[in-house]
């Protein structure tokens, strides 16, 4: 658990994360906020950027278009 209460979600109310959350699994890592996700297949490799609201399937890497978000 990341320390966020899921009680509003359980009660059927909107849930909004107050701060981004990071994930690491074996070689890959990701950093998620409400709209964007940073992803790298391995530490030190190229970082990809996805807009989770517009592209939930994570098909379009926006890193080159939005370097300021990286």
N, C-alpha and C positions, 0 to 999 in steps of 0.2 A: 504494500500500500504506500502511496505517496503522501499520505497525511491529509488528503482532501476528504471532507465529509460527503458521502453519497446520499445522505438523507433527503436533500431536496429532490434528487432524481427518483428515489424510492417512493416519495410522496407525489410523484407525477409533475413536479415543478422543474423549470429549466435548470440545468447544471452548467456552470461556467467555471473553468479552472482559473484560479487567481494568478498562477505563475506557470511557466513552461515546465515540462517534465522530460527528463532524459532516460533513455533506455540503452542498455548494452547487452548483447547476446553473442557469445563466442567472439566472432571477428567484427560484426557490424555494430554501428551505434546510430542512434537517432535522437533528435531533440524536437519535441512537439509543443506547439502552443495551439490556440484555438483555430487559427487559420493556416499556419505554415508548419512544414516539417523539414528539418535538415536531416540528411542521411548520408552515410558513407559505408561502403562495403567492408572497409578495413581502416583502422586508425592510420592517419597520414595519407590516405587516398583522397581523390577528388570528392568534394562535398556536393551533394545534389540538394536542390530546394524544390519543394512541391507545395502548391496551394491546395490544401485539403478541402476547402469549400467549393472551389471551382473544378477541381480535378481529384475527386475522391479515389479514383483508381491509380493515381500517381503515375500517369503516362507522360507528362510533360515536365521536364527538368527546367526550372526557371533560374538557375544559378547565374547563367550568363546575362540574362535580362535584368536581374535584380541583385547585383553584387552588394548593394548597400544593406540588404537584409542578412547576408551571410555574416 
